[in-house]
Amino acid sequence: MPWWYYDKKELKVTPSIKEGMDFETESQSRREGARFIIETGNKMVLGYNTMATGVVYFHRFYMVHSFYSFPKYLTACCALFLAGKVEETPKKAKDIIKLAELTLPPEEFAKFGEDPKEELLILERILLQSIKFDLQVDHPYAFLLKYAKCLRGAAGERQRMQDVLQMAWTFVNDSLCTTLSLQWEPEVIAVAMLYLAAKLKKYEVHTWAGRTANQTRWWEMFVNGVTLELLEDICHQVLDLYSQKRSGGGANSLPSTSTSASTSTSVTSNNNSASSENVSSTSKTAPQHAVVTESTEGLPPLPPNPILPAISNPLPNISTITSVYPPASIVTQPPPLFTAPPPPLPMTHVHDGNMFSIPPPFPGPMNPFNSFGQFGPPPFQ
């Protein structure tokens, strides 16, 4: 089984950097490619697992090849195309290419060559070899739900826990634009994003299901050997996304969530120094990162909006902070998730004189989360 986790020193000696690209430029190219996969997947109404898998393929590919050798947007289309087949939500190559042509500037789409479909299919073979045919990828979403159900706060704080879960879900979404998937297992990322959301929401975990006498911190039940300094380092890598300025715009702010289904999310500029202090004040030895209120080099502007109609892609919303992904113009609040009926009892059949059981069908739709975090996490039980 290939090992896909690297330390920070290895991430600074990638093929692109060896060929002369500086680290910041490579990081920006990774963000642009990851964001393109997410936006394209949203417009094609793909599930969040499909888009997350495509982003992981994209990051792994450029640990083997250089951005100078393979155009980032062509690789992003190829990664999404392959992820759709792996996650059983396939899309035609020509449809992905057509959407890319509508979305990308002409100079970027020109890099797809004279026959974009053929280029994509050839690159798919190279991608498969580059990721060593390791197609199954785990994501933090399932672990996030599992861990959140074990946490217990003060009496009557069930709704606050749902808000924490919504915010952590958004942080997991945005973490795909970083290299965290190349540094840590999904279990560790899920713990870190839940820790960050709880700090920003000032939610105090009093106890948790299955707690033992030797456990002093809630995450010790789920992962071993994770220190507070490590969690804060992971959190700051996500917070750095919000501390940067957009080109020609103001400082970005943190993701927000609201429980009202009729309220739309907006992107505003806020002073979040108090929120960032909640994360950093717990450990004086944590690595130094840009705080939320700093304004440094900005994220690249989003590609022009395609001619296609916008697809609703709600992300969790909290009152004082807003997310930079996706644009506010296509964000609405999620409708409430329905509760699937209980599965029927197994059916027993006789075959060649022997009794055997057929498992019941899956209750409800196979993928209740239509699009990348469109409904967010299910209601906290």
N, C-alpha and C positions, 0 to 999 in steps of 0.2 A: 504494500500500500504506500503510495507516495506521501511524503511529508510536506505539507503546504504552509508551514508556519515558520516565520523568519523573525530575527531580532532586528532592532532598529539599524544596526550597523549594516546588516545585509541589505536592507531596503535602500541604503544609500550607495550601493554598488551594483545597481541593476544594469542590464544591457544598455538602456538608454543613457544612463549616466556615464557608463564606460565609453560611450561614443561621443561624449561632449555635452550632453544636456544637463543643465543644473537641476538640483533636487526640487526647487520650487516650481520650475516649469513642468517637470514630470508629474508632480503632485497636481498641478492645475490640469494637465492632460487627463489624468485619472479621474478627476472630478467631472470634467466635461464629458468624458465617455460614460461614466456611471450615470450622470444625470440624463444623458441622451437615452440610455437604455430605459430608465425609469419613465421618462416622459413618453417615449415611443410605446412602451408597454401599456401605459395608461390609455393612450389614444386607441390602442388595439384591444382594450378591455381584457388584459391578461391578469392572472392572479399574482399576488405579491410574491409568492414563492418562485414563480417563473422569472420575474424580473430580478429578484435577489440572486437566483442561481446564475442568471446571465451576467450580473455585475461581478460575481465571484470568478466566473470563467474569464472575464475581461481582465481582472487584476492578476490572476494567475498567468495568463498569456504573456503579459508584459514583465513577468519575472523571468521569462525565457527569451523573449524577443524585444526589439527596440521599437520605439515610436517612430524612429527614422525609417524603419524598414516596412512597417505596416501602418496605414492610416488609421487613426483612432476610431473614426466614425464607421468605417467599413468593418473593423474588428468588433465594434459594439453591435452592429447589425447582425454579424455572424454569431456572436455570443448569444444574443436574444433568440435568433433562429434555432440554434442548437438547444438552448434552455427550454424553448417551447416544446420540442420533441421529447426531451428528457422528462419534463413535468407533465406530459400528456395534455398540453394545451397548444398544439402546433399551429403555426401560421405559415402561409406561403411566402417563399423568398421574395417573389415579385411584389407582394403587398408591403412587406417591410421596406423594400427598396423604394417603392412609390411614396411611402410616407416619409422616408428619409429625404427624398428629392423635394417634397413639399416643405420640409422643415429646415433643412440645412441651407446655408448660403451657397450660391453656385460654385464658388471656388473650392468649397469643401466637397461638394458632391462630385466635382470633376475628378477628384482623386479615386473615385470608384472605378474608373476606367471606361473603355468603350462598351463593354458588356458587363454591367454591374452584377447581374445575376450569376454569370459564370465566375466572376471574381469572388463572389460570396461563397459559392459552392466549393471552389478550390481552397479558399481560406478556411472553410469548415474542416477540411482534412488536416490542414496544418494545425488548427486549433485542437482537434482531437489528439493529435500526436503530442502537442505541447503540454496538454494537461494529462497526458499519459492515460487517456481513456478513463480517468477517474471522474465519472459523471455524477455520482450521488453526492449532494452537498446538503449539510444540515445548517439550519438558520436559527437565530436566537428566538424567533417568535414563539415556537412551541414551549421552549424553556421559560420564556417570560410569563406565559399564562400559568404554567405549572408552579413556578415559584411564587407568583402573586397570590395564588389560592391558599398558600400555606401561611402567609403573613397575617398577623392579627394586630390591630391597633386598638385604640380606646373604643368603648361602647358607642354605638351609633355612628361610626365612621366608615361604614361600608361604601357610601357614595364617594368619600374622599379617596378610598383605595381604588375605586374605579377611575377617578381622575388621575391618580398616580400611574395607573396602568396605561391609560390613554397617552399620557405624556411620555412614558418609557417606550411605548410603541413607536411614537414619532422619532424619538432619539435613535431607535434601532433602524428605522427607515433612513435617517440622515447619515448614520454611521457607514452606510454603503458607499458614500462619497469619500471615505477615508480608507486607509489600508488596514483597518482593524481586523478585517476578515483574513488578512495575511499574517496577523500577529498572535491572535488568540482564538481559542475554541469558542463556539457559539454559547456554551454555558457560561463562560466568563463574561462575555459581552452582555448577555442577558442580565447577569447579576449587577454589572457596572451601570447599565442603563436604568435598572430599577432603583439602584442606590442613588443615582443622580436625580431621578424624578422625585424620589421621596425627600431628598434634601431641598430641592427647589420648592416643593409643595409643603415643606415643613411638616411632613407626616412622620410621626414617631412610631416605630415598630416596637410594641411592648412584648410580644411573644410570637411564637410561630408553631405550627403543628409539627409534632415529632421532635420537639426540642429535648435535648439531653443536658445533663448537669455540666458537662465539660464544654458546652457551646456558649460562648459569650457574645458572638455576633451572628446575625441571622443567616448570612451567606455561608457560614461554615458548615451548615447542614447540606448545602448543595455542591460546593466545590471546596477542595482542600488546598491549603497553602496560598490562598489569595490574601494579600495584605491590604491594608487601607491605602498605602501609598500606591500600590498597583491599580486599585480601583480609581483613584483620583487621577492617575496618569491617563487611564483610558477615558475617563470623563472629560478631561481637558482636551483630548484630541478631537472630541465631538464639539466641545464648546468653542474651539478655535474656528470652526466653520462659521459660527454666529458672530465672532469678534471681528471678522473681516468686513471690509466695505465692498459693496458692489461698484462696478465701474460707473462713475458719474452719479452715484447715489449716496444715501446716508448709511449709517452703521446698521448692520443686520441685527435682529433680535432673536430671542429664543422661541422655540415652538410653543404655540398656545392651543388650548382646548376648551371647549364649552359643552355643557350637557344639553343646551337648548338646540332642538332640531331645526328651529326656524332662523337661527342666527348664523350669518356667514362670517367666515374667518377673514381678517384683513391683515396686511403686512404693514407694520408701523415701526417706528424707531422708539426704543424705550431705554431707560436707564436701568440696567439689571445688575448693578454692582452689588446690591444686597444679596441677590440670588447667587451670584458667583462666589461671594464670601462664604455662603453656607457650605459650599463644596470644599473650598480651600482651607477654611479655618479649622477643620477637624484634624489636619495633619500639617505641621510646620515643615516637615521634611519632604513633602511632595515635590515632584519636579516642577520647574518653573514653566509656565505657559502664558500665552496672552489671555488677559481677563476679558470678560464679556464686553466691558464698556470701551475697550481699546479699538481704534480704527487704524488698520494697516492695509496692506494690499488686498484688493477686493477679489471676490469670486468673478469669473468671467460672466458676461451677460448671457441670458438665456437665448437660444436660437429663436428666430422669428416664428410667431405663431403660425401653424399650418392653416390651410384653407378649410380643413375638416372641422366640423363642429366640436366644441370643447366637451370633454368627458368629465363628468363630476368625479372628483377624487378627493374626498374629505380626509383631512388629517386631524388628529386630536387637537383640541383648542383649549387653552387656559387663559384666563381673563387678561393678564398683564403682558403676555409675551406671545410672539407669533413666529411661525416657521417660514424659512425662505424657500422651502420646497413643498408643494409646487407653487406657481404664481397664484396670487389671491383671486384672480379672475375666474379660476376654474374650481374654486374650493367651496363646498357647501357642507352642511352638517350631515352626518350619517343618519339614516333612518334606524329605528330600533330593530335589533335582530330578533327574529322569531325563534321560538323554542321548538326544536325538532321533536316529533313524537317518539315515544319509547320504541325500541326495536321489537319486532314480533318474536315469538318463541321459535326456536329452530324446528324445521320441518324434518320429519323422519321418513325415510324411504327404504324400500327393500330392493336389494340388487343381488341376484344370484343367491338368494336365501340369507343374505347378511344384512343386518340393520346398520344404517349409517345416517348421519345428520348433515343437512345442508345448512351452512351458516346463514343467518338472516341477512336481507339486503341492508345496505347502509341507510340509516334514517335521514331523510332530508337530502339537500343537494350535496354533491361531492365537494364543492368548494364554495362555502357560504361567503367568503371574502372576495368579492368581485373587484378586481383591480388592486393596485398596490396600496394596501391599507385603506381601501375605500370605506369599509365599514369599521375599520379599526378592530381592536380586540373585542370579543364577545362580552356581554355584561358580566361583571364579577359576581360569582356565586359564593 
